[in-house]
Amino acid sequence: MLKNHKLASAIADCGFYEFKRQLTYKCEWYGSKLVIADRYYPSSQICSNCG
């Protein structure tokens, strides 16, 4: 992306922040509920038997 890795990560983080901000705004505008999962929330199946 860029040679300066710290700057590149800051730009990438800013992009996700803006996306989250827009989603929050739109949900408030339309009366929807936005659920944000924790970064380490186990959102995928652990195994095929767990369901």
mmCIF file as gemmi writes it, N, C-alpha and C atoms, coordinates in Angstrom:
data_model
loop_
_atom_site.group_PDB
_atom_site.id
_atom_site.type_symbol
_atom_site.label_atom_id
_atom_site.label_alt_id
_atom_site.label_comp_id
_atom_site.label_asym_id
_atom_site.label_entity_id
_atom_site.label_seq_id
_atom_site.pdbx_PDB_ins_code
_atom_site.Cartn_x
_atom_site.Cartn_y
_atom_site.Cartn_z
_atom_site.occupancy
_atom_site.B_iso_or_equiv
_atom_site.pdbx_formal_charge
_atom_site.auth_seq_id
_atom_site.auth_asym_id
_atom_site.pdbx_PDB_model_num
ATOM 1 N N . MET Axp A 1 ? 0.834 -1.182 0 1 0 ? 1 A 1
ATOM 2 C CA . MET Axp A 1 ? 0 0 0 1 0 ? 1 A 1
ATOM 3 C C . MET Axp A 1 ? 0.884 1.252 0 1 0 ? 1 A 1
ATOM 4 N N . LEU Axp A 2 ? 1.581 1.473 1.104 1 0 ? 2 A 1
ATOM 5 C CA . LEU Axp A 2 ? 2.537 2.569 1.188 1 0 ? 2 A 1
ATOM 6 C C . LEU Axp A 2 ? 3.833 2.046 1.788 1 0 ? 2 A 1
ATOM 7 N N . LYS Axp A 3 ? 4.909 2.764 1.566 1 0 ? 3 A 1
ATOM 8 C CA . LYS Axp A 3 ? 6.175 2.339 2.158 1 0 ? 3 A 1
ATOM 9 C C . LYS Axp A 3 ? 6.175 2.543 3.67 1 0 ? 3 A 1
ATOM 10 N N . ASN Axp A 4 ? 5.469 3.553 4.136 1 0 ? 4 A 1
ATOM 11 C CA . ASN Axp A 4 ? 5.367 3.808 5.572 1 0 ? 4 A 1
ATOM 12 C C . ASN Axp A 4 ? 4.23 2.955 6.134 1 0 ? 4 A 1
ATOM 13 N N . HIS Axp A 5 ? 4.565 1.857 6.797 1 0 ? 5 A 1
ATOM 14 C CA . HIS Axp A 5 ? 3.561 0.898 7.258 1 0 ? 5 A 1
ATOM 15 C C . HIS Axp A 5 ? 2.652 1.476 8.337 1 0 ? 5 A 1
ATOM 16 N N . LYS Axp A 6 ? 3.185 2.338 9.197 1 0 ? 6 A 1
ATOM 17 C CA . LYS Axp A 6 ? 2.348 2.948 10.24 1 0 ? 6 A 1
ATOM 18 C C . LYS Axp A 6 ? 1.306 3.864 9.618 1 0 ? 6 A 1
ATOM 19 N N . LEU Axp A 7 ? 1.702 4.615 8.612 1 0 ? 7 A 1
ATOM 20 C CA . LEU Axp A 7 ? 0.758 5.489 7.925 1 0 ? 7 A 1
ATOM 21 C C . LEU Axp A 7 ? -0.277 4.669 7.168 1 0 ? 7 A 1
ATOM 22 N N . ALA Axp A 8 ? 0.151 3.589 6.548 1 0 ? 8 A 1
ATOM 23 C CA . ALA Axp A 8 ? -0.773 2.73 5.807 1 0 ? 8 A 1
ATOM 24 C C . ALA Axp A 8 ? -1.817 2.124 6.738 1 0 ? 8 A 1
ATOM 25 N N . SER Axp A 9 ? -1.394 1.685 7.921 1 0 ? 9 A 1
ATOM 26 C CA . SER Axp A 9 ? -2.359 1.102 8.854 1 0 ? 9 A 1
ATOM 27 C C . SER Axp A 9 ? -3.306 2.168 9.388 1 0 ? 9 A 1
ATOM 28 N N . ALA Axp A 10 ? -2.825 3.379 9.582 1 0 ? 10 A 1
ATOM 29 C CA . ALA Axp A 10 ? -3.697 4.462 10.039 1 0 ? 10 A 1
ATOM 30 C C . ALA Axp A 10 ? -4.752 4.789 8.989 1 0 ? 10 A 1
ATOM 31 N N . ILE Axp A 11 ? -4.356 4.784 7.723 1 0 ? 11 A 1
ATOM 32 C CA . ILE Axp A 11 ? -5.305 5.05 6.642 1 0 ? 11 A 1
ATOM 33 C C . ILE Axp A 11 ? -6.33 3.929 6.55 1 0 ? 11 A 1
ATOM 34 N N . ALA Axp A 12 ? -5.892 2.694 6.678 1 0 ? 12 A 1
ATOM 35 C CA . ALA Axp A 12 ? -6.811 1.559 6.611 1 0 ? 12 A 1
ATOM 36 C C . ALA Axp A 12 ? -7.792 1.594 7.774 1 0 ? 12 A 1
ATOM 37 N N . ASP Axp A 13 ? -7.313 1.894 8.977 1 0 ? 13 A 1
ATOM 38 C CA . ASP Axp A 13 ? -8.19 1.979 10.14 1 0 ? 13 A 1
ATOM 39 C C . ASP Axp A 13 ? -9.199 3.1 9.976 1 0 ? 13 A 1
ATOM 40 N N . CYS Axp A 14 ? -8.772 4.196 9.424 1 0 ? 14 A 1
ATOM 41 C CA . CYS Axp A 14 ? -9.67 5.326 9.207 1 0 ? 14 A 1
ATOM 42 C C . CYS Axp A 14 ? -10.789 4.934 8.259 1 0 ? 14 A 1
ATOM 43 N N . GLY Axp A 15 ? -10.496 4.127 7.251 1 0 ? 15 A 1
ATOM 44 C CA . GLY Axp A 15 ? -11.517 3.681 6.314 1 0 ? 15 A 1
ATOM 45 C C . GLY Axp A 15 ? -12.59 2.863 6.994 1 0 ? 15 A 1
ATOM 46 N N . PHE Axp A 16 ? -12.194 1.951 7.89 1 0 ? 16 A 1
ATOM 47 C CA . PHE Axp A 16 ? -13.178 1.15 8.607 1 0 ? 16 A 1
ATOM 48 C C . PHE Axp A 16 ? -13.958 1.996 9.602 1 0 ? 16 A 1
ATOM 49 N N . TYR Axp A 17 ? -13.304 2.986 10.201 1 0 ? 17 A 1
ATOM 50 C CA . TYR Axp A 17 ? -14.005 3.879 11.119 1 0 ? 17 A 1
ATOM 51 C C . TYR Axp A 17 ? -15.096 4.644 10.379 1 0 ? 17 A 1
ATOM 52 N N . GLU Axp A 18 ? -14.778 5.136 9.208 1 0 ? 18 A 1
ATOM 53 C CA . GLU Axp A 18 ? -15.759 5.883 8.421 1 0 ? 18 A 1
ATOM 54 C C . GLU Axp A 18 ? -16.914 4.984 8.009 1 0 ? 18 A 1
ATOM 55 N N . PHE Axp A 19 ? -16.633 3.746 7.643 1 0 ? 19 A 1
ATOM 56 C CA . PHE Axp A 19 ? -17.676 2.79 7.281 1 0 ? 19 A 1
ATOM 57 C C . PHE Axp A 19 ? -18.61 2.546 8.47 1 0 ? 19 A 1
ATOM 58 N N . LYS Axp A 20 ? -18.035 2.346 9.651 1 0 ? 20 A 1
ATOM 59 C CA . LYS Axp A 20 ? -18.836 2.13 10.86 1 0 ? 20 A 1
ATOM 60 C C . LYS Axp A 20 ? -19.661 3.371 11.189 1 0 ? 20 A 1
ATOM 61 N N . ARG Axp A 21 ? -19.075 4.541 11.027 1 0 ? 21 A 1
ATOM 62 C CA . ARG Axp A 21 ? -19.782 5.792 11.307 1 0 ? 21 A 1
ATOM 63 C C . ARG Axp A 21 ? -20.981 5.966 10.388 1 0 ? 21 A 1
ATOM 64 N N . GLN Axp A 22 ? -20.791 5.668 9.11 1 0 ? 22 A 1
ATOM 65 C CA . GLN Axp A 22 ? -21.885 5.78 8.146 1 0 ? 22 A 1
ATOM 66 C C . GLN Axp A 22 ? -22.991 4.778 8.448 1 0 ? 22 A 1
ATOM 67 N N . LEU Axp A 23 ? -22.616 3.538 8.802 1 0 ? 23 A 1
ATOM 68 C CA . LEU Axp A 23 ? -23.626 2.539 9.157 1 0 ? 23 A 1
ATOM 69 C C . LEU Axp A 23 ? -24.427 2.982 10.376 1 0 ? 23 A 1
ATOM 70 N N . THR Axp A 24 ? -23.742 3.514 11.374 1 0 ? 24 A 1
ATOM 71 C CA . THR Axp A 24 ? -24.417 3.997 12.576 1 0 ? 24 A 1
ATOM 72 C C . THR Axp A 24 ? -25.394 5.111 12.23 1 0 ? 24 A 1
ATOM 73 N N . TYR Axp A 25 ? -24.976 6.041 11.413 1 0 ? 25 A 1
ATOM 74 C CA . TYR Axp A 25 ? -25.825 7.156 11.009 1 0 ? 25 A 1
ATOM 75 C C . TYR Axp A 25 ? -27.058 6.67 10.248 1 0 ? 25 A 1
ATOM 76 N N . LYS Axp A 26 ? -26.854 5.782 9.291 1 0 ? 26 A 1
ATOM 77 C CA . LYS Axp A 26 ? -27.972 5.28 8.494 1 0 ? 26 A 1
ATOM 78 C C . LYS Axp A 26 ? -28.959 4.487 9.346 1 0 ? 26 A 1
ATOM 79 N N . CYS Axp A 27 ? -28.44 3.703 10.297 1 0 ? 27 A 1
ATOM 80 C CA . CYS Axp A 27 ? -29.336 2.938 11.17 1 0 ? 27 A 1
ATOM 81 C C . CYS Axp A 27 ? -30.165 3.865 12.049 1 0 ? 27 A 1
ATOM 82 N N . GLU Axp A 28 ? -29.56 4.929 12.558 1 0 ? 28 A 1
ATOM 83 C CA . GLU Axp A 28 ? -30.315 5.902 13.342 1 0 ? 28 A 1
ATOM 84 C C . GLU Axp A 28 ? -31.354 6.602 12.469 1 0 ? 28 A 1
ATOM 85 N N . TRP Axp A 29 ? -30.991 6.923 11.249 1 0 ? 29 A 1
ATOM 86 C CA . TRP Axp A 29 ? -31.877 7.622 10.325 1 0 ? 29 A 1
ATOM 87 C C . TRP Axp A 29 ? -33.117 6.782 10 1 0 ? 29 A 1
ATOM 88 N N . TYR Axp A 30 ? -32.914 5.482 9.763 1 0 ? 30 A 1
ATOM 89 C CA . TYR Axp A 30 ? -34.017 4.604 9.385 1 0 ? 30 A 1
ATOM 90 C C . TYR Axp A 30 ? -34.629 3.854 10.567 1 0 ? 30 A 1
ATOM 91 N N . GLY Axp A 31 ? -34.151 4.095 11.774 1 0 ? 31 A 1
ATOM 92 C CA . GLY Axp A 31 ? -34.703 3.448 12.956 1 0 ? 31 A 1
ATOM 93 C C . GLY Axp A 31 ? -34.332 1.983 13.087 1 0 ? 31 A 1
ATOM 94 N N . SER Axp A 32 ? -33.2 1.604 12.524 1 0 ? 32 A 1
ATOM 95 C CA . SER Axp A 32 ? -32.725 0.221 12.615 1 0 ? 32 A 1
ATOM 96 C C . SER Axp A 32 ? -31.755 0.085 13.786 1 0 ? 32 A 1
ATOM 97 N N . LYS Axp A 33 ? -31.448 -1.15 14.122 1 0 ? 33 A 1
ATOM 98 C CA . LYS Axp A 33 ? -30.502 -1.425 15.2 1 0 ? 33 A 1
ATOM 99 C C . LYS Axp A 33 ? -29.221 -1.995 14.608 1 0 ? 33 A 1
ATOM 100 N N . LEU Axp A 34 ? -28.11 -1.395 14.953 1 0 ? 34 A 1
ATOM 101 C CA . LEU Axp A 34 ? -26.805 -1.862 14.495 1 0 ? 34 A 1
ATOM 102 C C . LEU Axp A 34 ? -26.135 -2.619 15.63 1 0 ? 34 A 1
ATOM 103 N N . VAL Axp A 35 ? -25.784 -3.868 15.389 1 0 ? 35 A 1
ATOM 104 C CA . VAL Axp A 35 ? -25.112 -4.687 16.389 1 0 ? 35 A 1
ATOM 105 C C . VAL Axp A 35 ? -23.665 -4.867 15.944 1 0 ? 35 A 1
ATOM 106 N N . ILE Axp A 36 ? -22.744 -4.413 16.766 1 0 ? 36 A 1
ATOM 107 C CA . ILE Axp A 36 ? -21.322 -4.513 16.448 1 0 ? 36 A 1
ATOM 108 C C . ILE Axp A 36 ? -20.713 -5.581 17.341 1 0 ? 36 A 1
ATOM 109 N N . ALA Axp A 37 ? -20.191 -6.61 16.724 1 0 ? 37 A 1
ATOM 110 C CA . ALA Axp A 37 ? -19.579 -7.709 17.475 1 0 ? 37 A 1
ATOM 111 C C . ALA Axp A 37 ? -18.184 -7.307 17.933 1 0 ? 37 A 1
ATOM 112 N N . ASP Axp A 38 ? -17.784 -7.841 19.071 1 0 ? 38 A 1
ATOM 113 C CA . ASP Axp A 38 ? -16.444 -7.622 19.586 1 0 ? 38 A 1
ATOM 114 C C . ASP Axp A 38 ? -15.42 -8.19 18.602 1 0 ? 38 A 1
ATOM 115 N N . ARG Axp A 39 ? -14.255 -7.621 18.589 1 0 ? 39 A 1
ATOM 116 C CA . ARG Axp A 39 ? -13.209 -8.046 17.664 1 0 ? 39 A 1
ATOM 117 C C . ARG Axp A 39 ? -12.891 -9.537 17.79 1 0 ? 39 A 1
ATOM 118 N N . TYR Axp A 40 ? -12.935 -10.067 18.999 1 0 ? 40 A 1
ATOM 119 C CA . TYR Axp A 40 ? -12.58 -11.461 19.234 1 0 ? 40 A 1
ATOM 120 C C . TYR Axp A 40 ? -13.798 -12.351 19.464 1 0 ? 40 A 1
ATOM 121 N N . TYR Axp A 41 ? -14.978 -11.897 19.07 1 0 ? 41 A 1
ATOM 122 C CA . TYR Axp A 41 ? -16.192 -12.696 19.213 1 0 ? 41 A 1
ATOM 123 C C . TYR Axp A 41 ? -16.097 -13.917 18.3 1 0 ? 41 A 1
ATOM 124 N N . PRO Axp A 42 ? -16.339 -15.129 18.833 1 0 ? 42 A 1
ATOM 125 C CA . PRO Axp A 42 ? -16.227 -16.34 17.996 1 0 ? 42 A 1
ATOM 126 C C . PRO Axp A 42 ? -17.446 -16.489 17.093 1 0 ? 42 A 1
ATOM 127 N N . SER Axp A 43 ? -17.436 -15.813 15.964 1 0 ? 43 A 1
ATOM 128 C CA . SER Axp A 43 ? -18.618 -15.758 15.108 1 0 ? 43 A 1
ATOM 129 C C . SER Axp A 43 ? -18.708 -16.9 14.101 1 0 ? 43 A 1
ATOM 130 N N . SER Axp A 44 ? -17.697 -17.71 13.979 1 0 ? 44 A 1
ATOM 131 C CA . SER Axp A 44 ? -17.761 -18.827 13.039 1 0 ? 44 A 1
ATOM 132 C C . SER Axp A 44 ? -17.818 -20.141 13.811 1 0 ? 44 A 1
ATOM 133 N N . GLN Axp A 45 ? -18.279 -21.169 13.149 1 0 ? 45 A 1
ATOM 134 C CA . GLN Axp A 45 ? -18.386 -22.475 13.783 1 0 ? 45 A 1
ATOM 135 C C . GLN Axp A 45 ? -17.015 -23.006 14.172 1 0 ? 45 A 1
ATOM 136 N N . ILE Axp A 46 ? -16.976 -23.685 15.299 1 0 ? 46 A 1
ATOM 137 C CA . ILE Axp A 46 ? -15.725 -24.305 15.73 1 0 ? 46 A 1
ATOM 138 C C . ILE Axp A 46 ? -15.538 -25.635 15.007 1 0 ? 46 A 1
ATOM 139 N N . CYS Axp A 47 ? -16.632 -26.4 14.886 1 0 ? 47 A 1
ATOM 140 C CA . CYS Axp A 47 ? -16.553 -27.665 14.157 1 0 ? 47 A 1
ATOM 141 C C . CYS Axp A 47 ? -17.924 -27.989 13.562 1 0 ? 47 A 1
ATOM 142 N N . SER Axp A 48 ? -17.977 -28.964 12.699 1 0 ? 48 A 1
ATOM 143 C CA . SER Axp A 48 ? -19.235 -29.293 12.03 1 0 ? 48 A 1
ATOM 144 C C . SER Axp A 48 ? -20.25 -29.928 12.975 1 0 ? 48 A 1
ATOM 145 N N . ASN Axp A 49 ? -19.817 -30.47 14.094 1 0 ? 49 A 1
ATOM 146 C CA . ASN Axp A 49 ? -20.736 -31.082 15.058 1 0 ? 49 A 1
ATOM 147 C C . ASN Axp A 49 ? -21.375 -30.064 15.997 1 0 ? 49 A 1
ATOM 148 N N . CYS Axp A 50 ? -20.774 -28.913 16.13 1 0 ? 50 A 1
ATOM 149 C CA . CYS Axp A 50 ? -21.286 -27.912 17.075 1 0 ? 50 A 1
ATOM 150 C C . CYS Axp A 50 ? -22.558 -27.24 16.569 1 0 ? 50 A 1
ATOM 151 N N . GLY Axp A 51 ? -22.733 -27.17 15.283 1 0 ? 51 A 1
ATOM 152 C CA . GLY Axp A 51 ? -23.935 -26.568 14.732 1 0 ? 51 A 1
ATOM 153 C C . GLY Axp A 51 ? -23.781 -25.152 14.537 1 0 ? 51 A 1
